Amino acid sequence: MDIEYALARFRQQYGEEYAEFLAADWGPPPHLCPYCQTKTLRKLLIGDPSKKIGNSISAKWYMWCETCLRGIYCPPGNYAVPAGKPYVTRGDEAAIRSALPAGLKLIQPVKRAAGAANSGPE
C-alpha cells in the first residue's frame, strides 16, 4: 500500500491530528514529533502472551513524544511484539500506568461516519 494513500485513508478515518501523529514514525529516521519537531518519540508495547502470531505475540501500543507529552493509542488492527522485544503484559494496569509519562495528553481519533472506530486501551 502506498504511504500517501494510507495517510489519506487514516486522515479520513481518524482525523488530521491523529493521522499526523500516527505517521510520525513511518519511514526511515529521523522520526520527528509533528508538534514540536523533536526526535523524542517513544513507544510502549502491550503484549498478550496468550495470543501468538508466529514467533511473535499479539500487541497494542502507545506512542508519545517525551518533549511535548502528546501521544496516541494504536488504531484498531493486529500488531505484534517481535520475539525478544520488551513489552508490558496486557492487563497489568499498574505497569502500564508506571511506564507511561505523567501528564500524557492522548490525541483521540475523530469519530467518523458508520464504521469509524474510536480506539482506547483494551
ZIBELKA-V657545 format. One record per backbone hydrogen bond with DSSP energy under -1.0 kcal/mol. CO is the residue of the C=O (numbers start at 1). NH is the residue of the N-H. If there is no record, write none. Layout:
# ZIBELKA-V657545
{{CO | NH} {CO | NH}}
This chain:
# ZIBELKA-V657545
{{2 | 6} {3 | 7} {4 | 8} {5 | 9} {6 | 10} {7 | 11} {8 | 12} {9 | 13} {10 | 14} {11 | 15} {14 | 110} {15 | 19} {16 | 20} {17 | 21} {18 | 22} {19 | 23} {21 | 24} {23 | 26} {33 | 37} {38 | 33} {40 | 66} {42 | 64} {44 | 62} {45 | 88} {46 | 60} {47 | 90} {48 | 51} {51 | 58} {53 | 56} {56 | 53} {57 | 81} {58 | 48} {60 | 46} {61 | 74} {62 | 44} {63 | 72} {64 | 42} {65 | 69} {69 | 105} {70 | 65} {71 | 107} {72 | 63} {79 | 59} {81 | 57} {82 | 85} {88 | 47} {89 | 92} {91 | 93} {92 | 96} {93 | 97} {94 | 98} {95 | 99} {96 | 100} {101 | 104} {105 | 71} {113 | 116}}
